Amino acid sequence: MSVIRVRFAPSPTGQLHFGGLRTALYNYLFARSTNGKFLLRIEDTDRERTVPGCKEHLQQLLEWTGLKPDEKPCIQSERVHLYQQCLNDLFQKKNSNEYIYPCYCPIERLKLLRHEAKRQNQPYRYDQKCRQLTTKQKDEYKRQGVPSVVRFILPPDESQVYDDLIFGQHEHNPYHTEGDFIIMKADGYPTYHFANVIDDHLMAITHVFRGHEWQTSTSKHLLLYKAFDWQPPKYGHLPLIEREKGRKLSKRAEENYQNPIEIEYYRKNDFIPDGLLNFITLTGGGFRTDTTIGKTLEEMIETFDHTLLTRHAAILDFKKLDVCQRAHLKRRYKQDRIGVIEKLRQKVMKYYPDKKRGTSLQLETSYLERILDLDEFRIATLENLFNNDLYEYLWTEPVLNISKDDDIEQLRFIIESSLKYKNIGTYETAKQIINDYKNLNSKDKLTNKEIFKVWRLTICGCIKGPPILDIVNFFGTDIVQKRCERALDALNKNEKLCESVTQQ
């Protein structure tokens, strides 16, 4: 049996997003799980839409995610001569007029045909006018220098049937929805369909996994293979990816501001690549395990089985992305404790450049280690500790934010009472304070909820976050006492703290 060879073939017309990365991942998993080869092809023959620098960026992101090609990337714009040669070979066939012909129709005429088809509520089909041209007429067009394209003939009564690796048997006749399609443009560049088939053949591709949107195009590709007398690869089409509630996965969607689909966003924000790959696999199955959460790329390869890929629409639930990232952050911390702590230290210095080694508490290894050891810190990435206001109290003195609904006297009473205890920053003392409040007379009796809210406002400056007893124990007596005294001083002066004073 020949070596299995698959490819990922993006167009450099924009940023790599979850849809493209999923295609690359499943091709990679299939290749690795079968001891095959994973190749990269850049399909950049659409010169008008190609974005400068996008080709290089795509390769960088693939390397970042660990999906490294086994051979040098194939760049279509560097292979135009091969497409021209293949086209010439097709014209040299004795029965070439059964497959292709040059078309000299101007754009204006094609627009009229398209308009008329729309008016009659019919699919647009080229009317094959140029297929009827005589040799003399073609020679005259050439002599006049009239631009031409090359069209491929779609037989009206020939459906293409093949076994889709994911969806099973599929049958489609492209003539029902379109007419003879262009395979070579007037500028000498091939269209997607023509270059795609030629490159898959020349690269000896044996299997193709791609998005479901290309399923109907496969029938045209099979006809091209037939014209060349080539053996086609096996095709498998991955179901469409959607957001929750069936919404289209679009870079222009409103949700993209909150949950971007561009992979570069996650690289910049320090997401762990294996966590992203886990997240993608949750949408489509394909594994002999209950879940891939927390698994490395190598571990996913070991359990991958393409026959288990699902057919239904793949829903991206972005809440699960954080679950995947947390699993990998914890795993990385266990494996490389010192490395993660140092990375966190570098981020502190980046976001708070005034802090200096040797003088700032927040740069001390023991302090950073205690932050990461707090299991209840529900962070997905280290970056969350800096781009989320809920964790600002770790790096700066908090602002005491009091709303008009807060009971100022109750705030003052709880803070003053708390300061009467020694070793206030310990579990034992905090629990003793709570018990003592419960034993007060009914007039002054306080609930845990009321106590915890005041402590949160005082110590953290916010009312959400990890369990407050863990926070009290984390900071210890000195810092807790200092923050209580500072808050009490502000209350006694009947003013809010307006600025966050960086701890030194």
C-alpha positions as CSV (number, residue, x, y, z in Angstrom):
1,M,0.0,0.0,0.0
2,S,1.3,3.5,-0.9
3,V,2.1,6.0,1.8
4,I,-0.9,8.1,2.8
5,R,-0.4,11.7,1.9
6,V,-2.8,14.5,2.9
7,R,-2.6,18.3,2.5
8,F,-3.8,21.5,4.0
9,A,-4.4,24.0,1.2
10,P,-5.4,27.5,2.5
11,S,-5.7,30.6,0.4
12,P,-3.6,33.6,1.7
13,T,-6.6,36.0,1.5
14,G,-7.1,36.6,5.3
15,Q,-6.3,35.4,8.7
16,L,-6.4,31.7,9.7
17,H,-9.5,31.0,11.7
18,F,-11.0,28.1,13.5
19,G,-12.5,26.6,10.3
20,G,-9.1,26.5,8.6
21,L,-7.3,25.3,11.7
22,R,-9.8,22.4,12.1
23,T,-9.2,21.3,8.5
24,A,-5.4,21.4,9.1
25,L,-5.7,19.5,12.4
26,Y,-7.8,16.6,11.0
27,N,-5.6,16.2,8.0
28,Y,-2.6,16.2,10.4
29,L,-4.2,13.7,12.8
30,F,-5.1,11.4,9.9
31,A,-1.6,11.5,8.5
32,R,0.2,10.9,11.8
33,S,-2.2,8.1,12.9
34,T,-1.5,6.2,9.7
35,N,2.2,6.9,9.5
36,G,1.5,9.2,6.5
37,K,2.7,12.6,5.4
38,F,1.1,16.0,6.1
39,L,1.8,18.6,3.4
40,L,1.0,22.3,3.1
41,R,0.0,24.0,-0.2
42,I,-0.6,27.7,-0.5
43,E,-3.3,28.4,-3.1
44,D,-2.5,31.9,-4.1
45,T,-3.6,32.0,-7.8
46,D,-6.3,34.6,-7.0
47,R,-3.9,37.5,-7.3
48,E,-6.5,40.2,-6.6
49,R,-7.5,38.7,-3.2
50,T,-4.0,37.6,-2.0
51,V,-2.9,39.6,1.1
52,P,0.8,40.4,1.3
53,G,2.5,38.6,4.2
54,C,-0.5,36.3,4.8
55,K,1.4,33.3,3.3
56,E,4.2,33.6,5.8
57,H,1.8,34.3,8.7
58,L,-0.2,31.1,7.9
59,Q,3.0,29.0,8.2
60,Q,4.0,30.7,11.5
61,L,0.6,29.9,13.0
62,L,0.8,26.2,11.9
63,E,4.2,25.9,13.5
64,W,2.9,27.6,16.7
65,T,0.1,25.0,16.9
66,G,2.5,22.1,16.3
67,L,1.0,21.2,12.9
68,K,4.3,21.2,11.0
69,P,4.3,20.0,7.3
70,D,6.6,17.1,6.4
71,E,7.9,18.7,3.2
72,K,8.6,22.1,1.8
73,P,5.3,24.1,1.2
74,C,3.9,24.0,-2.3
75,I,3.2,27.5,-3.6
76,Q,0.8,27.6,-6.5
77,S,1.9,30.9,-7.9
78,E,5.4,29.4,-8.4
79,R,3.9,26.5,-10.5
80,V,1.9,28.4,-13.2
81,H,4.0,26.7,-15.9
82,L,2.9,23.3,-14.7
83,Y,-0.8,24.2,-15.1
84,Q,-0.1,25.6,-18.5
85,Q,1.7,22.4,-19.5
86,C,-1.2,20.2,-18.2
87,L,-3.7,22.4,-20.1
88,N,-1.6,21.9,-23.3
89,D,-1.5,18.2,-22.7
90,L,-5.3,18.2,-22.4
91,F,-5.6,20.2,-25.7
92,Q,-3.3,17.6,-27.4
93,K,-5.7,14.8,-26.7
94,K,-7.6,13.5,-29.7
95,N,-10.9,14.0,-27.9
96,S,-10.0,17.3,-26.2
97,N,-13.1,18.9,-27.7
98,E,-15.2,16.6,-25.4
99,Y,-13.6,18.3,-22.4
100,I,-12.4,21.9,-23.1
101,Y,-12.6,24.8,-25.4
102,P,-11.4,28.5,-25.5
103,C,-14.0,31.1,-24.8
104,Y,-13.7,34.7,-26.2
105,C,-16.9,36.1,-24.9
106,P,-16.6,39.7,-23.5
107,I,-17.6,40.4,-19.9
108,E,-20.6,42.4,-21.1
109,R,-22.1,39.4,-22.9
110,L,-21.7,37.2,-19.9
111,K,-23.4,39.8,-17.7
112,L,-26.4,39.8,-20.0
113,L,-26.6,36.0,-19.9
114,R,-26.4,36.1,-16.1
115,H,-29.1,38.8,-16.0
116,E,-31.4,36.8,-18.3
117,A,-31.0,33.6,-16.2
118,K,-31.9,35.6,-13.1
119,R,-35.0,37.1,-14.8
120,Q,-36.2,33.6,-15.7
121,N,-35.4,32.3,-12.3
122,Q,-33.0,29.7,-13.8
123,P,-29.4,28.8,-12.8
124,Y,-26.8,30.7,-14.8
125,R,-25.2,28.5,-17.5
126,Y,-22.9,29.7,-20.2
127,D,-24.6,29.0,-23.5
128,Q,-21.6,27.3,-25.2
129,K,-21.5,29.8,-28.0
130,C,-17.7,29.6,-28.3
131,R,-17.8,25.8,-28.3
132,Q,-19.4,26.1,-31.7
133,L,-16.6,28.2,-33.2
134,T,-14.8,27.0,-36.2
135,T,-11.0,26.7,-36.4
136,K,-11.0,29.7,-38.8
137,Q,-13.0,31.8,-36.3
138,K,-10.7,30.9,-33.4
139,D,-7.6,31.8,-35.5
140,E,-9.2,35.2,-36.3
141,Y,-9.8,35.9,-32.6
142,K,-6.2,35.0,-31.9
143,R,-4.9,37.2,-34.7
144,Q,-6.9,40.1,-33.3
145,G,-5.5,39.5,-29.8
146,V,-9.0,39.0,-28.2
147,P,-8.5,37.8,-24.6
148,S,-9.8,34.3,-23.9
149,V,-10.4,31.8,-21.1
150,V,-10.6,28.1,-21.2
151,R,-13.8,26.4,-20.2
152,F,-14.4,22.8,-19.1
153,I,-17.5,21.0,-20.5
154,L,-20.0,19.7,-18.0
155,P,-22.0,16.7,-19.4
156,P,-25.7,17.3,-18.8
157,D,-26.6,13.7,-17.9
158,E,-23.6,12.5,-16.0
159,S,-23.8,12.4,-12.2
160,Q,-20.7,11.8,-10.2
161,V,-20.9,9.2,-7.4
162,Y,-18.3,8.6,-4.8
163,D,-17.9,7.4,-1.2
164,D,-17.4,10.3,1.1
165,L,-15.1,9.3,4.0
166,I,-17.5,11.0,6.5
167,F,-20.9,11.3,4.8
168,G,-20.9,8.0,2.9
169,Q,-22.1,7.7,-0.7
170,H,-22.7,11.1,-2.4
171,E,-24.1,11.8,-5.8
172,H,-24.2,15.1,-7.6
173,N,-24.5,16.4,-11.2
174,P,-22.9,19.9,-11.4
175,Y,-24.7,20.6,-14.7
176,H,-28.0,21.0,-12.7
177,T,-26.6,24.2,-11.0
178,E,-24.1,25.6,-13.4
179,G,-22.7,25.5,-17.0
180,D,-19.3,25.0,-18.4
181,F,-16.8,26.4,-15.9
182,I,-13.6,28.3,-16.4
183,I,-10.3,26.4,-15.7
184,M,-7.8,28.9,-17.1
185,K,-8.2,32.7,-16.8
186,A,-7.3,35.2,-19.4
187,D,-4.2,36.2,-17.4
188,G,-2.8,32.7,-17.8
189,Y,-3.5,31.8,-14.1
190,P,-5.6,28.7,-13.3
191,T,-8.8,28.8,-11.4
192,Y,-9.1,27.1,-8.1
193,H,-10.6,23.9,-9.4
194,F,-8.0,23.3,-12.1
195,A,-5.0,24.0,-10.0
196,N,-6.5,22.0,-7.1
197,V,-6.8,18.8,-9.2
198,I,-3.4,19.1,-10.8
199,D,-1.6,19.8,-7.6
200,D,-3.3,16.9,-5.7
201,H,-2.2,14.6,-8.5
202,L,1.4,15.9,-8.8
203,M,1.8,15.9,-5.0
204,A,0.5,12.3,-4.9
205,I,-2.3,13.2,-2.4
206,T,-4.2,10.1,-1.4
207,H,-6.8,11.5,0.9
208,V,-8.5,14.9,1.1
209,F,-10.3,16.2,4.2
210,R,-11.9,19.6,3.7
211,G,-14.9,21.6,4.6
212,H,-18.5,20.6,3.7
213,E,-18.8,23.7,1.5
214,W,-16.6,22.0,-1.1
215,Q,-18.6,18.8,-1.3
216,T,-20.6,19.8,-4.4
217,S,-17.3,20.9,-6.1
218,T,-16.0,17.4,-5.8
219,S,-18.1,16.2,-8.7
220,K,-16.3,18.8,-11.0
221,H,-13.0,17.6,-9.7
222,L,-13.8,14.0,-10.5
223,L,-14.7,15.0,-14.0
224,L,-11.3,16.7,-14.4
225,Y,-9.6,13.6,-13.1
226,K,-11.5,11.6,-15.7
227,A,-10.4,14.0,-18.5
228,F,-6.7,13.5,-17.5
229,D,-7.1,9.8,-16.9
230,W,-5.8,10.2,-13.4
231,Q,-6.8,8.3,-10.2
232,P,-8.6,10.7,-7.8
233,P,-7.9,10.7,-4.1
234,K,-10.5,9.7,-1.5
235,Y,-12.5,12.6,-0.2
236,G,-14.0,13.4,3.2
237,H,-16.0,16.5,4.0
238,L,-16.0,18.0,7.5
239,P,-19.4,19.4,8.6
240,L,-19.9,23.1,8.8
241,I,-18.8,24.9,12.0
242,E,-21.4,27.2,13.6
243,R,-21.7,29.3,16.7
244,E,-24.3,28.4,19.3
245,K,-27.9,28.3,18.2
246,G,-26.8,27.6,14.6
247,R,-25.4,31.1,13.9
248,K,-22.9,31.3,11.1
249,L,-19.2,31.3,12.0
250,S,-18.3,34.7,10.5
251,K,-15.4,37.1,11.1
252,R,-18.0,39.9,10.7
253,A,-20.5,38.6,13.3
254,E,-21.1,40.7,16.3
255,E,-20.0,37.8,18.6
256,N,-16.6,38.0,17.0
257,Y,-15.7,40.9,19.2
258,Q,-16.2,38.8,22.3
259,N,-15.1,35.4,21.0
260,P,-12.8,36.0,18.0
261,I,-12.4,33.2,15.5
262,E,-9.0,34.3,14.2
263,I,-6.2,32.2,15.6
264,E,-3.7,35.1,15.8
265,Y,-5.8,36.6,18.6
266,Y,-5.2,33.5,20.8
267,R,-1.5,33.4,20.0
268,K,-1.1,37.0,21.0
269,N,-3.1,36.4,24.2
270,D,-0.9,33.6,25.3
271,F,-3.3,30.7,24.8
272,I,-1.8,27.2,24.9
273,P,-1.9,25.7,21.4
274,D,-2.9,22.2,22.6
275,G,-5.9,23.8,24.4
276,L,-7.0,25.4,21.1
277,L,-6.7,22.0,19.3
278,N,-8.7,20.3,22.1
279,F,-11.4,22.9,21.7
280,I,-11.7,22.3,18.0
281,T,-12.0,18.5,18.4
282,L,-14.9,18.9,20.8
283,T,-17.0,20.0,17.8
284,G,-16.6,16.9,15.6
285,G,-15.6,13.8,17.4
286,G,-13.1,11.4,15.8
287,F,-11.6,9.8,18.9
288,R,-11.7,6.6,20.8
289,T,-11.9,8.4,24.1
290,D,-14.7,10.3,25.9
291,T,-12.9,13.6,25.7
292,T,-9.8,15.3,24.4
293,I,-9.7,18.0,27.1
294,G,-6.3,18.2,28.6
295,K,-4.7,16.0,25.9
296,T,-1.6,16.9,24.0
297,L,-1.4,16.7,20.2
298,E,0.6,13.4,20.5
299,E,-2.0,11.9,22.8
300,M,-4.8,12.9,20.4
301,I,-3.0,11.2,17.5
302,E,-2.9,7.9,19.5
303,T,-6.7,7.8,19.8
304,F,-7.8,9.4,16.5
305,D,-10.1,7.5,14.2
306,H,-11.6,9.2,11.2
307,T,-14.5,6.8,11.0
308,L,-15.8,8.3,14.3
309,L,-16.0,11.9,12.8
310,T,-19.6,13.2,13.2
311,R,-21.8,14.4,10.3
312,H,-23.9,17.0,12.1
313,A,-23.0,20.7,12.3
314,A,-20.1,21.4,14.6
315,I,-21.1,23.9,17.3
316,L,-18.3,26.1,18.8
317,D,-19.2,26.5,22.5
318,F,-16.6,29.1,23.6
319,K,-17.3,28.4,27.3
320,K,-15.5,25.1,26.6
321,L,-12.4,26.9,25.3
322,D,-11.7,28.2,28.8
323,V,-12.1,24.6,30.2
324,C,-9.6,23.3,27.7
325,Q,-7.1,26.1,28.5
326,R,-7.4,25.7,32.2
327,A,-6.7,22.0,31.9
328,H,-3.5,22.7,30.0
329,L,-2.4,25.6,32.2
330,K,-2.6,23.3,35.2
331,R,-0.8,20.5,33.4
332,R,2.0,22.8,32.3
333,Y,2.4,24.2,35.8
334,K,2.8,20.7,37.2
335,Q,5.4,19.8,34.6
336,D,7.3,23.1,34.5
337,R,6.6,25.0,37.8
338,I,9.6,27.2,37.6
339,G,9.1,28.1,33.9
340,V,5.4,29.1,34.5
341,I,6.4,31.2,37.5
342,E,9.1,33.0,35.5
343,K,6.6,33.7,32.7
344,L,4.2,35.2,35.1
345,R,7.0,37.4,36.6
346,Q,7.8,38.7,33.1
347,K,4.1,39.6,32.6
348,V,4.0,41.5,35.9
349,M,7.0,43.5,34.8
350,K,5.4,44.1,31.4
351,Y,2.1,45.4,32.9
352,Y,3.6,47.1,35.9
353,P,7.0,48.4,34.8
354,D,7.6,50.3,38.0
355,K,8.0,47.1,40.0
356,K,11.6,46.1,40.5
357,R,13.2,42.8,41.4
358,G,14.2,42.5,45.0
359,T,11.9,45.3,46.2
360,S,8.4,44.4,44.9
361,L,6.4,41.7,46.7
362,Q,4.6,40.9,43.5
363,L,7.8,39.8,41.8
364,E,8.9,37.4,44.6
365,T,8.7,33.7,43.6
366,S,6.8,32.7,46.8
367,Y,4.1,35.3,46.0
368,L,3.7,34.3,42.4
369,E,3.7,30.6,43.4
370,R,0.9,31.2,45.9
371,I,-1.2,32.8,43.2
372,L,-0.8,29.8,40.9
373,D,-1.5,27.4,43.7
374,L,-4.9,28.9,44.4
375,D,-7.1,26.2,42.7
376,E,-10.1,28.4,42.8
377,F,-8.5,31.0,40.4
378,R,-10.6,30.2,37.4
379,I,-8.1,31.6,34.9
380,A,-7.7,30.1,31.4
381,T,-4.4,31.9,30.7
382,L,-1.8,33.8,32.6
383,E,-3.0,36.9,30.6
384,N,-6.3,36.7,32.4
385,L,-4.6,37.9,35.6
386,F,-3.9,41.2,33.9
387,N,-6.7,41.8,31.4
388,N,-9.5,41.1,34.0
389,D,-10.3,43.7,36.7
390,L,-11.3,40.8,39.1
391,Y,-7.5,40.2,39.7
392,E,-6.2,43.7,39.8
393,Y,-6.0,43.6,43.6
394,L,-3.2,41.1,43.3
395,W,-0.9,43.8,41.9
396,T,-2.2,47.1,43.3
397,E,-4.0,48.4,46.4
398,P,-7.7,48.2,45.7
399,V,-10.1,51.1,45.3
400,L,-12.9,50.9,47.8
401,N,-15.9,51.1,45.5
402,I,-19.0,51.9,47.6
403,S,-22.5,52.1,46.0
404,K,-25.4,54.3,47.2
405,D,-27.1,51.1,48.4
406,D,-24.2,50.1,50.8
407,D,-24.7,50.6,54.5
408,I,-21.7,52.8,55.5
409,E,-22.1,52.2,59.2
410,Q,-22.2,48.4,58.7
411,L,-19.1,48.7,56.6
412,R,-17.3,50.6,59.3
413,F,-18.6,48.3,62.1
414,I,-17.3,45.1,60.3
415,I,-13.9,46.6,59.5
416,E,-13.4,48.0,63.0
417,S,-14.5,44.7,64.5
418,S,-12.1,42.7,62.3
419,L,-9.1,44.9,63.2
420,K,-9.6,44.0,66.8
421,Y,-8.4,40.5,66.1
422,K,-4.8,39.4,66.0
423,N,-3.5,37.4,63.1
424,I,-6.5,38.5,61.0
425,G,-5.0,37.0,57.8
426,T,-5.5,33.4,58.7
427,Y,-8.2,30.8,58.2
428,E,-8.6,30.3,61.9
429,T,-9.0,34.0,62.8
430,A,-11.4,34.6,59.9
431,K,-13.6,31.7,60.9
432,Q,-13.5,32.9,64.6
433,I,-14.7,36.4,63.4
434,I,-17.6,34.8,61.5
435,N,-18.6,32.8,64.6
436,D,-18.5,35.8,66.8
437,Y,-20.7,37.8,64.5
438,K,-23.3,35.0,64.6
439,N,-23.4,35.2,68.4
440,L,-24.2,38.9,68.5
441,N,-27.6,40.0,69.6
442,S,-30.3,40.1,67.0
443,K,-29.9,43.8,66.3
444,D,-26.3,43.6,65.4
445,K,-26.3,40.0,64.0
446,L,-24.7,39.7,60.6
447,T,-25.0,37.0,57.9
448,N,-22.0,35.5,56.2
449,K,-23.0,37.1,53.0
450,E,-22.8,40.6,54.6
451,I,-19.5,39.9,56.2
452,F,-17.9,38.5,53.0
453,K,-19.1,41.4,50.9
454,V,-17.4,43.9,53.2
455,W,-14.2,41.9,53.3
456,R,-14.2,41.6,49.5
457,L,-14.7,45.3,49.1
458,T,-12.0,46.0,51.6
459,I,-9.3,43.5,50.5
460,C,-10.1,43.1,46.8
461,G,-12.1,46.2,45.7
462,C,-14.7,44.0,44.0
463,I,-17.4,41.6,45.0
464,K,-16.5,38.6,42.8
465,G,-13.6,36.2,42.8
466,P,-12.2,33.2,44.6
467,P,-13.5,32.3,48.1
468,I,-12.8,35.2,50.4
469,L,-11.3,33.0,53.1
470,D,-8.8,31.8,50.6
471,I,-7.9,35.4,49.7
472,V,-7.6,36.4,53.4
473,N,-5.2,33.4,54.0
474,F,-3.4,34.2,50.8
475,F,-2.5,37.7,51.7
476,G,-1.7,37.1,55.3
477,T,-2.1,39.3,58.4
478,D,0.1,42.3,57.4
479,I,-1.5,43.0,54.0
480,V,-5.1,42.3,55.2
481,Q,-4.6,44.6,58.2
482,K,-3.1,47.3,56.0
483,R,-6.0,47.2,53.6
484,C,-8.6,47.2,56.4
485,E,-6.9,50.3,58.0
486,R,-6.7,52.1,54.7
487,A,-10.4,51.4,53.9
488,L,-11.4,52.5,57.5
489,D,-9.4,55.7,57.1
490,A,-11.2,56.5,53.9
491,L,-14.6,55.8,55.5
492,N,-13.8,58.0,58.5
493,K,-12.9,60.8,56.1
494,N,-16.2,60.1,54.4
495,E,-14.5,59.7,50.9
496,K,-13.8,57.0,48.4
497,L,-10.4,56.1,47.4
498,C,-10.0,57.5,43.9
499,E,-6.8,56.1,42.7
500,S,-5.1,52.7,42.9
501,V,-1.8,53.0,44.6
502,T,0.7,50.4,43.3
503,Q,2.2,48.3,46.1
504,Q,5.9,48.5,46.3
